[in-house]
C-alpha cells in the first residue's frame, strides 16, 4: 500500500469532498488508511475483533454493577465482588463469567435459586457487540477526522459507549442519570481529548481539549435553554379529582413514595431545582396518624405548610388523605439530560451534539406517539429522554459524519 495508489472507491475521495462541503475536517486519504483490512492479515483481524467482543462483554459485567449500585448510592467497589440481589451471596469468579455463567446457571442464583434478571446477560452481550462494532468501524472504514491508529481512537469511544449503556438502563428504570456518568463523563471526555486530540480531528493537545470543551458547552446550554423555556411555558400542571382521590406520602431514608389514586411517583421527581412548590387541596389529611381539618397543603421539597404550621418532612413518616385538586410542578426534561448531552459533546464535538439532539428528539417523538396510540396508562406521563440521546450519539459514531456530509452535499451542492 505504501508505494501503490488506491482506487477512488477505496480511498473514499467522494466522501472526503462531501466532508469538506459539510465543514468536517479531513486528512490525507493515504494516512487515514494506514491500518485497514488489506494491510492486516485476516488471522490478526479476527483475533483483534474477538478480543474487542470479549473485552466488551467483560466490561459489560462491570457496567451491570454500576447500573445496580449507582442509583442506590452504593460504592461500585464495595463490596468488591458481585452479589445476588435476593440472598446477598457474594458470587465467586467461576459463577461470574461474562455471558457464560448466566447461560450455564439458566439465569438463576447458584446459592438460593432466585431468578437473575435477563438484563445482566443483555448488558454484557450489548456491550460486547458495541465494542466489536466500534472496532470494525475504525478498522475497516475510519472516518476522515480520525487519523490515529484504530486501537487508539477505540479507547475513548469505548469509554463513551460504556457511559451511554449505563445511563440508558438507569434512566429507563429510575428516571435519573447519576452525576458520576454525566459530569464524570464530561471530565473524562475532555481529558481523553487532550491525550488523544485526533478524536476531534486536532493535531495537538490544546486544540483537542478546546474542541471538547466547546462540544460540552454547546450541548449543555442547548438543552438548558430547552429546560428553561419548558419551565416558563409548562412549569405547572393543575389536576382535579372528582370524586376526591386518596393519596399517600411515605418517607424512606432520603426519598419518599408519593401516590395519588393509582399513580405512584418519587417525591424527588417534583423538585429538580429545589425551589418548586406543590399545592394540594384536601378535605381530610392524616400526618403520622394524627387527623387534621380540611385545608390546603403547601409542599416544598423538605417542608409542609398547613395553615400556620410548618412541618419538617425529614422528621415525618407518612401522610394520608383525600385530595380534590393538586397543582404540580413539572419540567420539560430533567437536568440529568442537560449534563448528559454535555458529556456526549465533550467526547464527540459540537456537530455530534446537534445531530444527537435532533435524532434523539425524532426517536422520542415517534416512540412517544406510539405509546399514546397504544393508550397505555401513564405512558405519556414520564418518558426518559436520556436513552434517546444515547441512541443519537451511537448513530453519530457509526453513520453521523457520513450522513451529515451526504446531506449537506445534496443541500448545498458540490
Long-range contacts (C-beta under 8 A, 24 or more apart in sequence): 1-30, 1-33, 1-36, 1-38, 1-39, 6-30, 6-33, 12-141, 12-144, 15-144, 15-402, 15-405, 16-144, 17-409, 17-414, 18-405, 18-406, 18-408, 18-409, 19-144, 19-145, 19-401, 19-405, 21-405, 21-408, 21-409, 21-412, 21-413, 21-414, 22-401, 22-404, 22-405, 22-407, 22-408, 22-409, 23-408, 24-144, 24-145, 24-201, 24-351, 24-401, 24-404, 24-405, 25-144, 25-145, 25-201, 26-144, 26-145, 27-144, 27-145, 27-147, 27-201, 29-144, 31-147, 32-142, 32-144, 32-146, 32-147, 33-142, 34-149, 35-139, 35-149, 35-150, 36-139, 36-140, 37-139, 37-140, 40-139, 45-139, 48-135, 48-139, 48-151, 49-132, 49-135, 49-136, 49-139, 52-131, 52-132, 52-134, 52-135, 52-154, 53-128, 53-129, 53-131, 53-132, 54-98, 54-128, 55-128, 55-131, 56-127, 56-128, 56-129, 56-130, 56-131, 56-132, 56-158, 57-98, 57-99, 57-124, 57-125, 57-127, 57-128, 58-98, 59-127, 59-131, 59-158, 59-162, 60-98, 60-123, 60-124, 60-125, 60-126, 60-127, 60-128, 60-165, 61-96, 61-98, 61-120, 61-124, 63-123, 63-127, 63-162, 63-165, 63-166, 64-119, 64-120, 64-123, 64-124, 66-166, 67-119, 67-123, 67-166, 67-169, 67-170, 67-173, 70-166, 70-170, 70-178, 70-180, 70-181, 71-170, 71-173, 71-174, 71-176, 71-178, 84-109, 84-111, 84-112, 84-114, 84-116, 85-114, 86-112, 86-114, 87-111, 87-112, 87-114, 98-124, 98-128, 99-124, 99-125, 99-128, 119-169, 123-165, 123-169, 126-165, 127-161, 127-162, 127-165, 130-161, 130-165, 130-394, 131-158, 131-161, 133-398, 134-158, 134-161, 134-397, 137-397, 137-398, 143-401, 143-402, 144-401, 145-198, 145-200, 145-201, 145-401, 146-198, 146-199, 146-201, 147-198, 147-201, 148-196, 148-198, 152-196, 152-198, 153-196, 153-198, 153-199, 155-192, 155-196, 156-189, 156-192, 156-193, 156-196, 156-199, 156-347, 157-347, 157-397, 159-185, 159-188, 159-192, 159-347, 160-185, 160-189, 160-344, 160-347, 160-348, 160-393, 160-397, 161-394, 161-397, 163-188, 163-343, 164-344, 164-390, 164-393, 164-394, 165-390, 167-340, 167-386, 167-387, 167-390, 168-386, 168-387, 168-390, 171-336, 171-384, 171-385, 171-386, 171-387, 172-384, 172-387, 175-266, 175-269, 175-334, 175-382, 175-384, 176-334, 176-336, 177-334, 177-336, 177-337, 177-339, 177-340, 177-386, 178-336, 179-339, 181-340, 181-343, 182-336, 182-339, 182-340, 182-342, 182-343, 183-339, 183-343, 185-340, 185-343, 185-346, 185-347, 186-216, 186-339, 186-342, 186-343, 186-346, 187-346, 188-346, 189-215, 189-216, 189-343, 189-345, 189-346, 189-347, 190-216, 190-346, 192-347, 193-346, 193-347, 199-347, 200-349, 211-349, 211-350, 212-345, 212-346, 212-347, 212-349, 213-346, 214-345, 214-349, 214-350, 215-344, 215-345, 215-346, 215-347, 215-348, 215-349, 215-350, 215-352, 215-353, 216-342, 216-343, 216-345, 216-346, 217-342, 217-345, 218-345, 218-350, 218-353, 218-354, 219-341, 219-342, 219-343, 219-344, 219-345, 219-346, 219-350, 219-353, 219-356, 219-357, 220-338, 220-339, 220-341, 220-342, 220-345, 222-341, 222-353, 222-354, 222-357, 223-333, 223-337, 223-338, 223-341, 223-357, 224-338, 226-332, 226-333, 227-331, 227-332, 227-333, 227-335, 227-338, 229-332, 230-331, 230-332, 230-333, 231-331, 231-332, 233-332, 234-330, 234-332, 235-329, 235-330, 235-331, 236-327, 236-328, 236-329, 236-330, 237-327, 237-328, 237-329, 237-330, 238-325, 238-326, 238-327, 238-328, 239-325, 239-326, 239-327, 239-328, 240-324, 240-325, 241-323, 241-324, 241-325, 241-326, 242-324, 244-283, 244-322, 244-323, 244-324, 245-322, 245-323, 246-320, 246-321, 246-322, 246-323, 247-280, 247-282, 247-319, 247-320, 247-321, 247-322, 247-323, 248-318, 248-319, 248-320, 249-318, 249-319, 249-320, 250-317, 250-318, 251-313, 251-314, 251-316, 251-317, 251-318, 256-313, 260-323, 260-326, 262-377, 263-378, 263-381, 267-301, 268-301, 269-382, 270-301, 270-328, 270-329, 270-330, 271-300, 271-301, 271-329, 272-331, 272-334, 272-335, 273-335, 274-301, 275-300, 276-300, 276-301, 276-329, 277-329, 278-326, 278-327, 278-328, 278-329, 279-326, 279-327, 280-323, 280-325, 280-326, 280-327, 281-323, 281-324, 281-325, 281-326, 282-321, 282-322, 282-323, 282-324, 283-321, 283-322, 283-324, 284-321, 284-322, 285-319, 285-320, 285-321, 285-322, 286-319, 286-320, 286-321, 287-311, 287-316, 287-318, 287-319, 288-316, 288-317, 288-318, 288-319, 333-385, 334-385, 336-386, 337-385, 337-386, 337-389, 340-386, 340-389, 341-389, 344-389, 344-393, 348-393, 348-396, 348-397, 351-400, 351-401, 351-404, 352-393, 352-396, 352-400, 355-392, 355-395, 355-396, 355-400, 355-403, 355-404, 356-389, 356-392, 356-393, 356-395, 356-396, 357-389, 357-392, 358-392, 359-388, 359-391, 359-392, 359-395, 359-396, 360-385, 360-388, 360-389, 360-391, 360-392, 361-388, 363-388, 363-391, 363-392, 364-388
